[in-house]
């Protein structure tokens, strides 16, 4: 469909935000713009929103964009009285798509109306690379895709395909896993050694106490008769029980 298909229709640009840099754009007939008139079949005849074909952002002639066109209907009917047209700059859409510090990613965008272009995206933002796709891509078999479907029968659906690059791979091709594994093993080894040292210290102390008790028992047995030994042991036991009952 071309602008001639809607000859006699007039859609002046009455309001624009941000403000246009040229006054010549004010009251310009949008039906003279190809992507607008091609989408008119949906928002005029079918009376609902539509995504346009890819076009170049009026504020930046090297940045591809698309338009979301939403019709405004008359209060008493579904007749289109006006439209709200939102320019979606692809660079703005994907500029903050990845965290800071992320390596380069290739983003290829294609719409069903025939447009194709490529961006590079990293932790600092997005930049337009070229119109069309790269001829050679070593990671062409490793990708993820996302689609923005068209709202109408003649609107343009968009597909975004993301590929890694060497710099992105380098962020994950390092020795961090070996380092973290080594640290865990070292901590585990230190804990085992500390436990063994504690167990040895307790065992040595028990041997010392038992040896002292055996020597004391032998001395008492040699000096005092059995009845005297029993009395000394009973007195010592009673003293311990009294101190325990008395508390600290």
C-alpha positions in Angstrom: 0.0 0.0 0.0 1.3 3.5 -0.9 0.4 7.0 0.1 -1.7 7.2 -3.1 -4.0 4.6 -1.5 -5.1 7.2 0.9 -5.2 10.2 -1.4 -7.3 12.9 0.2 -6.5 11.9 3.8 -4.6 14.5 5.8 -2.8 13.8 9.1 -1.0 17.0 10.2 1.7 16.9 12.9 0.1 19.1 15.5 2.1 18.2 18.5 5.6 16.8 18.8 7.8 15.9 21.8 10.6 16.6 22.1 10.3 19.8 20.1 11.3 19.6 16.5 14.5 21.3 15.4 12.9 22.5 12.2 9.6 24.4 11.9 9.2 22.9 8.4 8.0 19.6 10.1 5.0 21.3 11.8 1.7 20.4 10.2 3.4 18.1 7.8 1.0 15.5 6.3 2.1 12.1 7.8 0.4 10.3 4.9 3.2 11.6 2.7 5.5 9.3 4.8 5.8 5.8 3.4 5.7 3.8 6.7 2.8 5.8 8.0 0.6 5.4 4.9 1.5 1.7 4.6 0.3 1.2 8.2 -2.9 3.2 7.6 -4.8 0.1 6.5 -4.7 -1.2 10.1 -5.2 1.9 12.1 -7.8 3.4 9.8 -9.6 0.4 8.2 -9.2 -2.1 11.1 -9.2 0.6 13.8 -6.4 -0.7 16.1 -2.7 -0.1 16.8 0.1 -1.2 14.5 3.9 -1.3 14.3 5.4 0.3 11.2 8.3 -0.7 9.1 11.8 0.3 10.1 12.6 3.9 9.3 15.3 6.4 10.2 14.8 8.5 13.3 14.0 12.1 12.3 16.3 13.4 15.1 19.2 11.1 14.1 19.5 10.0 10.5 21.9 7.2 11.2 19.6 5.5 13.8 16.9 3.0 12.7 13.6 3.2 14.5 10.0 2.0 14.3 6.7 3.6 15.0 3.9 2.4 17.2 0.7 4.0 15.8 -2.4 4.1 18.0 -5.6 5.4 16.6 -7.9 7.8 18.5 -11.6 7.1 17.8 -14.6 9.4 17.8 -16.7 9.2 21.0 -19.8 7.9 19.2 -18.1 5.5 16.7 -15.0 3.5 15.9 -14.1 6.0 13.2 -10.5 7.2 13.4 -10.3 10.9 14.4 -6.6 11.1 15.0 -3.5 9.0 15.9 -0.8 8.9 18.5 2.5 8.0 16.9 5.4 6.9 19.1 8.9 6.7 17.5 10.8 3.8 19.1 14.5 4.3 18.6 16.2 0.9 18.5 19.4 2.3 20.1 17.3 3.7 23.0 15.4 0.4 23.4 18.5 -1.7 23.8 20.9 0.8 25.3 20.7 -0.4 28.9 19.9 -4.0 28.0 23.0 -5.6 29.7 24.8 -4.9 33.0 27.8 -2.7 33.3 31.0 -4.6 32.5 29.5 -7.0 30.0 31.5 -7.6 26.9 30.3 -6.9 23.3 27.2 -8.6 22.0 26.0 -8.5 18.4 22.3 -7.7 18.0 20.7 -8.3 14.6 17.3 -6.8 14.0 15.0 -7.8 11.1 11.4 -6.9 10.4 8.9 -8.6 8.1 8.9 -5.6 5.8 12.5 -6.3 4.7 14.7 -4.1 6.9 17.8 -5.6 8.5 20.5 -3.9 10.6 23.1 -4.7 13.3 24.0 -3.2 16.6 26.8 -3.8 19.1 25.7 -3.8 22.8 27.9 -3.9 25.9 28.0 -2.6 29.4 28.4 1.0 28.3 25.5 1.1 25.8 24.5 0.3 22.3 25.9 1.6 19.0 24.7 1.2 15.4 27.1 -1.0 13.4 25.7 -1.3 9.9 22.6 -1.7 7.8 22.2 -5.4 7.0 23.9 -8.3 8.8 27.6 -9.4 9.1 28.9 -11.6 6.3 30.9 -13.7 8.7 30.0 -14.5 12.3 32.0 -17.2 14.2 29.2 -17.6 16.7 26.4 -17.9 14.2 25.2 -21.2 15.8 25.0 -19.6 19.3 22.2 -17.1 19.7 18.9 -16.2 21.4 16.0 -14.5 19.7 13.1 -12.3 20.8 10.2 -11.2 18.6 7.8 -8.2 18.6 4.8 -9.3 16.8 2.8 -7.0 14.5 -0.6 -5.9 15.9 -2.3 -5.8 12.5 -2.6 -7.8 9.3 -0.2 -5.5 7.4 2.0 -4.3 10.2 5.7 -5.2 10.5 6.8 -7.8 13.0 10.4 -7.5 14.3 12.8 -10.2 15.4 15.9 -9.5 17.4 18.8 -12.0 17.4 21.6 -11.8 19.9 25.1 -13.3 19.3 28.1 -13.4 21.6 31.6 -12.2 20.6 35.2 -12.9 21.6 35.2 -10.2 24.2 32.0 -11.5 25.7 33.4 -15.0 25.8 36.6 -13.8 27.4 34.6 -12.6 30.4 33.7 -16.2 31.2 36.9 -17.9 29.9 39.1 -17.3 33.0 40.5 -19.1 36.0 37.8 -17.9 38.5 36.3 -21.3 38.9 39.7 -22.8 39.7 40.5 -20.0 42.2 37.2 -20.4 44.0 37.5 -24.2 44.2 41.1 -23.9 45.5 39.9 -21.4 48.2 37.1 -23.8 49.3 39.6 -26.7 49.5 42.1 -24.6 51.5 39.4 -23.5 54.0 38.2 -27.1 54.3 41.7 -28.4 54.9 42.4 -25.7 57.6 39.1 -26.7 59.4 40.1 -30.4 59.4 43.6 -29.6 60.7 42.2 -27.4 63.5 39.8 -30.2 64.5 42.6 -32.8 64.5 44.8 -30.5 66.6 42.0 -30.0 69.1 41.4 -33.7 69.3 45.1 -34.4 70.0 45.2 -31.7 72.6 42.2 -33.2 74.5 43.6 -36.7 74.3 47.0 -35.5 75.6 45.4 -33.7 78.5 43.3 -36.8 79.4 46.5 -38.9 79.4 48.2 -36.4 81.7 45.3 -36.3 84.2 45.1 -40.1 84.2 48.8 -40.4 84.8 48.6 -38.0 87.7 45.7 -39.9 89.3 47.5 -43.2 88.9 50.6 -41.9 90.6 48.6 -40.3 93.5 46.7 -43.6 94.0 50.0 -45.5 94.1 51.5 -43.2 96.7 48.4 -43.3 99.0 48.3 -47.1 98.7 51.9 -47.4 99.8 51.7 -45.0 102.8 48.2 -45.7 104.2 46.4 -49.0 104.9 43.2 -49.7 103.1 40.8 -48.4 105.7 42.6 -45.1 105.9 42.6 -44.8 102.1 38.8 -45.3 102.1 38.4 -42.6 104.6 40.6 -40.1 102.7 38.7 -40.9 99.5 35.3 -40.5 101.2 36.3 -37.2 102.8 37.6 -35.9 99.4 34.4 -37.0 97.7 32.3 -35.3 100.4 34.3 -32.1 100.1 33.7 -32.0 96.3 30.0 -32.6 96.8 29.7 -29.8 99.4 31.6 -27.4 97.1 29.2 -28.3 94.2 26.1 -27.7 96.4 27.5 -24.4 97.7 27.8 -23.1 94.2 30.2 -20.4 92.9 
